[in-house]
């Protein structure tokens, strides 16, 4: 049995894939939360009053940020929010 890792670092196996396929192909079908009408644009993850903030980073700093975010199974943006909140 093979073991895989998703983009967020969560492991899953061939058995998991088989279970997901069986659930999708069943009479009940898929009942995930994301079904329904779509809303264009990015979701507002930090409140309606949130505004974009641009930060220019050289390649080395951006690479460090990306690695740190990946190790924590989060996005670089969310990691920066958490760091600011910790101040």
Secondary structure, 3 states (H helix, E strand, C coil): CCEEECCCCCEEEHHHHHHHHHHHHCCCCCCCCCCCCCCCCCCCCCCCCCCCCCCCCCHHHHHHHHHHHHHCCCCHHHHHHHHHHCC
